[in-house]
Amino acid sequence: MATARRERYRKQTREEAKAVALAQLAESGTAGISVNAIAKAMGMTGPALYRYFASRDELLTELITDTYRDLAETLAQAVADAAPADRFRAMARAMRDWAKRQPDRYLLIYGTPVPGYHAPPETAEIAAGMMRTIFDACSTVGDADSTVGDADSGAARGATASHGQQPLTELEAALARHLEGVGSWVPGEEPGGELKGRALRTWTRLHGVISLDVQGQFTGMGFDPSVLFEAEIDALVRGG
């Protein structure tokens, strides 16, 4: 019983510390996160809180992994709840809605890197799972064919693939060469080259609009960025 109480108290203290850290993040960005300041806000001493988080980087890692996991689960749920023909749009809109609801957390993982901080492997694993969701959503639109395997090295140099496929685009060929050296970005079955290109364009273009929107870059223009975002979705659905 005593051990269970200690574990509950430890978990509650860690969760409270993370909540205070998120408030600091909203107020001052990552530079404002201070273990000593968090401890003071919680009525603790700095050394006492260090028993729960060994360092500021450990606390940051908890915030980052929680954020990646929350976004990944949000996208996966949006795709799961949508009809097949609507999954791409559902995924894209869920990504923007999540970022607009909690811009500070979005910028924690997609904003300016924290100086001197190096994310542990588990964050990359969660991000890879999220890319798997994007791949799956991309496979439902345009001419992407997730059943087509990667082209061999000859095709990667621009040869025409078999079965009447079109020659690889410059992006697809570059991706094929890249992945020969570093391996897959995502767990599970390897998607085809065209789908890799579509997913990369999707990830880049959606985050481009979202990042500018979250940082208020459209404010002075008096333009509704949701119109641009929907136009990007339409273009990606068409394969543009």
C-alpha positions as CSV (number, residue, x, y, z in Angstrom):
1,M,0.0,0.0,0.0
2,A,2.8,2.5,0.9
3,T,4.6,1.7,-2.3
4,A,1.4,2.3,-4.3
5,R,0.8,5.6,-2.6
6,R,4.4,6.7,-3.3
7,E,4.0,5.8,-7.0
8,R,0.7,7.7,-7.2
9,Y,2.3,10.7,-5.6
10,R,5.3,10.5,-7.9
11,K,3.0,10.3,-11.0
12,Q,0.9,13.2,-9.7
13,T,4.0,15.3,-9.1
14,R,5.4,14.7,-12.5
15,E,2.2,15.5,-14.2
16,E,1.8,18.7,-12.2
17,A,5.4,19.7,-13.1
18,K,4.7,19.1,-16.8
19,A,1.5,21.2,-16.6
20,V,3.5,24.1,-15.1
21,A,6.2,23.6,-17.7
22,L,3.6,23.9,-20.5
23,A,2.4,27.1,-18.9
24,Q,6.0,28.4,-19.0
25,L,6.2,27.3,-22.6
26,A,3.1,29.3,-23.5
27,E,4.5,32.4,-21.8
28,S,8.1,32.4,-22.7
29,G,8.9,29.5,-25.1
30,T,11.3,26.7,-24.5
31,A,13.9,29.2,-23.1
32,G,11.5,30.0,-20.3
33,I,11.3,26.4,-19.0
34,S,13.2,26.3,-15.7
35,V,13.1,23.4,-13.2
36,N,13.7,25.7,-10.3
37,A,10.9,28.0,-11.4
38,I,8.6,25.1,-11.8
39,A,9.5,23.9,-8.3
40,K,8.8,27.3,-6.9
41,A,5.4,27.4,-8.6
42,M,4.6,24.0,-7.0
43,G,5.7,25.0,-3.6
44,M,8.8,22.8,-3.7
45,T,12.5,23.4,-3.7
46,G,14.6,22.8,-6.9
47,P,16.5,19.9,-5.4
48,A,13.3,18.2,-4.4
49,L,11.9,18.4,-8.0
50,Y,15.1,17.0,-9.4
51,R,14.2,13.8,-7.7
52,Y,11.4,13.5,-10.2
53,F,13.2,14.9,-13.3
54,A,17.0,14.4,-13.3
55,S,17.5,17.4,-15.6
56,R,15.7,20.0,-17.7
57,D,16.4,17.9,-20.8
58,E,14.6,15.0,-19.2
59,L,11.6,17.2,-18.6
60,L,11.7,18.5,-22.1
61,T,11.8,15.0,-23.4
62,E,8.7,14.1,-21.5
63,L,6.9,17.2,-23.0
64,I,8.1,16.4,-26.5
65,T,7.2,12.7,-26.4
66,D,3.7,13.5,-24.9
67,T,3.2,16.1,-27.7
68,Y,4.2,13.8,-30.5
69,R,2.1,11.0,-29.1
70,D,-0.9,13.2,-28.7
71,L,-0.7,14.5,-32.3
72,A,0.0,11.0,-33.6
73,E,-3.1,9.6,-31.9
74,T,-5.2,12.6,-33.1
75,L,-4.2,11.9,-36.7
76,A,-4.7,8.2,-36.4
77,Q,-8.2,8.6,-34.9
78,A,-9.2,11.1,-37.6
79,V,-8.2,8.6,-40.3
80,A,-9.9,5.7,-38.6
81,D,-13.2,7.6,-38.2
82,A,-13.4,8.8,-41.8
83,A,-14.7,7.0,-44.8
84,P,-11.8,5.8,-47.1
85,A,-12.4,8.5,-49.7
86,D,-12.3,11.2,-46.9
87,R,-9.3,10.0,-45.0
88,F,-6.7,12.3,-46.5
89,R,-8.8,15.5,-45.9
90,A,-9.7,14.3,-42.4
91,M,-6.0,13.7,-41.6
92,A,-5.0,17.1,-42.9
93,R,-7.7,19.0,-41.2
94,A,-7.1,17.2,-37.9
95,M,-3.4,18.2,-38.1
96,R,-4.3,21.9,-38.5
97,D,-7.1,21.8,-35.9
98,W,-4.7,20.3,-33.3
99,A,-2.0,22.9,-34.0
100,K,-4.5,25.8,-33.7
101,R,-5.8,24.5,-30.4
102,Q,-2.3,24.2,-28.9
103,P,0.1,26.3,-30.9
104,D,2.8,26.2,-28.1
105,R,3.0,22.4,-28.2
106,Y,3.0,22.4,-32.0
107,L,6.0,24.8,-32.0
108,L,7.7,22.7,-29.4
109,I,8.1,19.9,-32.0
110,Y,8.0,21.8,-35.2
111,G,9.4,25.2,-34.3
112,T,13.0,26.4,-33.6
113,P,15.1,23.6,-32.2
114,V,16.1,23.9,-28.5
115,P,19.8,24.8,-28.4
116,G,21.9,22.0,-27.0
117,Y,19.0,19.6,-26.8
118,H,19.1,16.2,-28.6
119,A,15.9,14.2,-28.7
120,P,16.1,10.5,-27.7
121,P,15.3,7.7,-30.1
122,E,11.8,7.2,-28.8
123,T,10.7,10.5,-30.2
124,A,11.8,9.4,-33.7
125,E,9.9,6.2,-33.3
126,I,6.7,8.1,-32.5
127,A,7.3,10.5,-35.4
128,A,7.8,7.5,-37.7
129,G,4.4,6.0,-36.6
130,M,2.8,9.4,-37.4
131,M,4.4,9.3,-40.9
132,R,2.9,5.9,-41.4
133,T,-0.5,7.5,-40.8
134,I,0.3,10.1,-43.4
135,F,1.4,7.4,-45.9
136,D,-1.8,5.5,-45.3
137,A,-3.9,8.6,-45.9
138,C,-2.0,9.5,-49.0
139,S,-2.6,6.1,-50.5
140,T,-6.3,6.9,-50.7
141,V,-6.0,9.9,-53.1
142,G,-4.5,10.6,-56.5
143,D,-2.7,7.9,-58.4
144,A,-0.6,6.8,-55.5
145,D,-0.2,3.0,-55.3
146,S,1.0,1.7,-52.0
147,T,1.3,-1.8,-53.5
148,V,4.1,-0.8,-55.9
149,G,7.5,-1.5,-54.4
150,D,10.6,0.7,-54.7
151,A,12.3,0.9,-58.0
152,D,15.7,-0.8,-58.3
153,S,18.9,1.2,-58.7
154,G,18.5,1.3,-62.4
155,A,15.0,2.7,-62.2
156,A,16.3,5.1,-59.6
157,R,18.6,6.5,-62.2
158,G,15.6,7.3,-64.4
159,A,14.7,4.0,-66.2
160,T,11.1,3.2,-67.0
161,A,9.6,0.7,-64.5
162,S,7.9,-2.4,-65.6
163,H,4.2,-3.0,-66.2
164,G,3.7,0.3,-68.0
165,Q,4.6,2.5,-65.0
166,Q,5.9,6.0,-65.8
167,P,9.6,6.9,-65.4
168,L,10.4,8.1,-61.9
169,T,10.3,11.8,-61.3
170,E,13.4,13.6,-60.1
171,L,11.9,13.6,-56.5
172,E,11.0,9.9,-56.6
173,A,14.5,9.0,-57.9
174,A,16.1,11.1,-55.2
175,L,14.0,9.4,-52.6
176,A,14.9,6.0,-53.9
177,R,18.6,6.7,-53.7
178,H,18.2,8.3,-50.2
179,L,16.3,5.3,-48.8
180,E,18.8,2.8,-50.2
181,G,21.3,4.4,-47.7
182,V,19.1,5.2,-44.7
183,G,16.3,2.7,-44.8
184,S,12.6,3.3,-44.4
185,W,11.1,6.3,-42.6
186,V,8.1,4.3,-41.4
187,P,7.4,0.9,-39.8
188,G,5.6,-1.8,-41.7
189,E,5.4,-2.5,-45.4
190,E,7.6,-0.3,-47.5
191,P,5.4,2.1,-49.7
192,G,6.1,2.6,-53.3
193,G,8.3,5.5,-54.6
194,E,5.4,7.6,-55.9
195,L,3.7,7.3,-52.6
196,K,6.8,8.4,-50.8
197,G,7.0,11.5,-52.9
198,R,3.3,12.3,-52.3
199,A,3.7,11.8,-48.5
200,L,6.8,14.0,-48.4
201,R,5.0,16.8,-50.4
202,T,2.0,16.5,-48.1
203,W,4.1,16.7,-44.9
204,T,6.0,19.7,-46.2
205,R,3.2,21.7,-47.7
206,L,0.7,21.2,-44.9
207,H,3.2,22.0,-42.2
208,G,4.3,25.0,-44.2
209,V,0.9,26.6,-44.1
210,I,0.2,25.5,-40.5
211,S,3.6,26.9,-39.2
212,L,3.0,30.3,-40.8
213,D,-0.5,30.4,-39.5
214,V,0.4,29.3,-35.9
215,Q,3.1,32.0,-35.8
216,G,0.7,34.7,-36.9
217,Q,2.4,35.4,-40.2
218,F,-1.0,35.9,-42.0
219,T,-2.2,38.4,-39.4
220,G,-1.0,41.5,-41.2
221,M,-2.4,40.4,-44.5
222,G,-6.0,40.2,-43.4
223,F,-6.3,36.9,-45.3
224,D,-8.0,33.8,-44.0
225,P,-5.2,31.1,-44.0
226,S,-7.9,28.3,-43.9
227,V,-8.7,29.1,-47.5
228,L,-5.1,28.6,-48.5
229,F,-4.9,25.4,-46.4
230,E,-8.0,24.0,-48.1
231,A,-6.5,24.9,-51.5
232,E,-3.3,23.0,-50.6
233,I,-5.4,20.0,-49.6
234,D,-7.3,20.1,-53.0
235,A,-4.1,20.4,-54.9
236,L,-2.5,17.4,-53.1
237,V,-5.7,15.3,-53.6
238,R,-5.4,16.0,-57.3
239,G,-1.7,15.0,-57.2
240,G,-0.4,18.6,-57.8
